């Protein structure tokens, strides 16, 4: 079959503005549906916390839905959903975002809500609201982390990968202890330091008149005073001096292996090479790890690999869940063979073509919705001040060649500079095999210990 | 410019009414019905071929058979190995997958529109000519057994299984779609082949296509690609009836769990019930959005949970009405009480005009949000195809919403909601839970993991 030629993504129409107070505004007009996405990024996240105060950026995100000077408690959602809109927010190491997609007729409502909490938040804050959100967040942590199989593993991996003083070493959601200790004074301080127009990017995407939109944004956000401007990102942490290995036991049936490496920051050409390589390794059923470990040798029930787009430096991950009866060291050795092969020999051109096409299809699929488009524009503006990279990122993926992938693998994916974690079943958690049941193991595999 | 008054929200401009985009429905010569919706903003095409059999077709002692068969469709055809299928579709950046739900079994594919022909050819091959090679069957069996094992660790999956078993008993929705350890071991290859052979027919099947295609060309290509499917009469599906509902409590023991997964509900009406629009509105008020009653009560008033939701789940037969949440262990009894009280309040007290209006505006307003992507449109068209809805179903639904008053809403909800018949499932540390929940009904305690030998 002929290998398809590269298809260029159509450029997105983008307009940029900057208010006197430093707020950056990105406009992207698309009138296909009568909707508008409003997306606001604050360049702050758990990277701006310190040990003893972890989880605060995220708890603070919850408080931003608790009302401000002119918006009552829970009225943010009430106003948005009352016109048929959707809204949410999320917190990450480097940033916190807030977004709503509304009927196009309610653009001004969204700007009223977002500007009220950027400019006039503190009158809405009370100790009682903080207490309720503390309980909500503790339950969020239980739901996402403490009551999930393998739930604590990700935290442990990041702890192994970064030195204890690096802000990526603690989890975005924070520890129960620190969540319990957060005070209203912390809320005030965090707000006045980070929630300022010159530390934010506002993107509007959808069906609106750009001239009118700029006027409205000026009207609602223009009077909010500037802060101290953007701050430098935390410094990159070099690669680990050795391999850091740990084992956890958990309420699980199947062992799971986590490998993690620090890599160049999101935005560097090498980061995109890493992302491509993660697809070569585990993107789809035709990928190397899936075909060999899941399908052929049946050492793994599932396998995943990804590069995370963090700012100080990136990180590269491989996660594999063992098939019943497969010890983690057997699975681990098989993964290492593939990582070594990626460093030793260049990827085949057909493999590269496959992952380039996969990324292209994923790009088109993702950018179908206004909220994802707006979020990506805010992301590129926040980190690089380059919203137009929304299409040039795809070009970078198409340009990178097999040699660059190999260089990346041999430089960054070294077994002597990585974090490695095993999560193993606690002995009491194992389900008993049914008497006389056929062995689940593949006969071709070496006998498990 | 006048000074900005922030004390009240700006008034919205006039709304643009939204309609479901037009599409073409055509019966193909092979006997299946094709639905094609042109959406040319994105150079992709998304397709799904659906059969009317589903997890509800599983024989009583062979739970998981339909899903097993459906997953095997993509694991090799008479002319392509599973590996060839994966390589052919993925080399184009496309994806293809097969599986069964509770109302249909389907093969789905997505490709760049320039690769439509290859995508359609692979989709039809997988949907028409599966080989069920011995090695693939055994591989798939091992994978499903491991998946079953993995679900023993997942509190949400355990809650879902216990809820289905309690609410539906021996009726078709009472087992797990995946099956269980013993049924998965018992299913023989001949049973797989027989199940498929009896159901290999275009009769009652549908092909839904959304994307960057030309409708006439698409229909002609589908006509050619699916001609070999045959049009035999498929076996009658089992009657979809739920057993009588009664109040009860099921506790699945997870000693030392950090939180408790909670489900409260009972069997509800099928998707194509004429009250669907009223039920959707009632659910929006109860637990269908952030500002619904259950979430504001459990999360924002009490801080018991990170979130609480409810739904009337879409099925061909009596799908569940349920509330789902995960709550702090010490709050399980109070949360259950609040949930049952909220269901009773919605059933017994009229909804105030403002709250009703808010629900209607929400449902109408978010409708276009779900039409942005091809997968969103495909899901909507699939609803029409699988549940046998009228072509103008969604436009009529949006229209009908504006005519619902508190009286009609209450009449409908009284018929479909009944807290006295709700099952309460709690997956958490059984010790305290069993006694605390006893006041809600007779308690059954289950173990989450089979006892070690």
Interface residues (C-beta under 8 A of the other chain):
Chain A: X1 X3 X4 X7 X32 X33 X34 X35 X69 X70 X73 X74 X77 X78 X79 X81 X82 X83 X84 X85 X86 X87 X101 X102 X103 X104 X105 X106 X108 X109 X112 X113 X115 X116 X120 X131 X132 X133 X134 X135 X136 X137 X138 X139 X140 X142 X143 X144 X146 X147 X148 X149 X219 X220 X223 X251 X252 X253 X254 X284 X285 X286 X291 X295 X298 X301 X321 X323 X324 X350 X353 X354 X356 X357 X358 X359 X360 X361 X362 X364 X365 X367 X368 X369 X370 X428 X429 X430 X431 X432 X433 X434 X435 X437 X438 X440 X442
Chain B: X1 X4 X6 X7 X8 X9 X10 X12 X13 X14 X15 X16 X18 X41 X42 X43 X44 X82 X83 X86 X87 X88 X90 X91 X92 X93 X94 X95 X110 X111 X112 X114 X115 X118 X139 X142 X143 X145 X146 X147 X149 X150 X152 X153 X154 X155 X181 X182 X185 X254 X256 X257 X258 X259 X261 X289 X290 X291 X296 X299 X300 X301 X302 X303 X304 X305 X306 X326 X327 X328 X358 X361 X362 X363 X364 X365 X366 X367 X368 X369 X371 X372 X373 X374 X375 X449 X450 X451 X452 X453
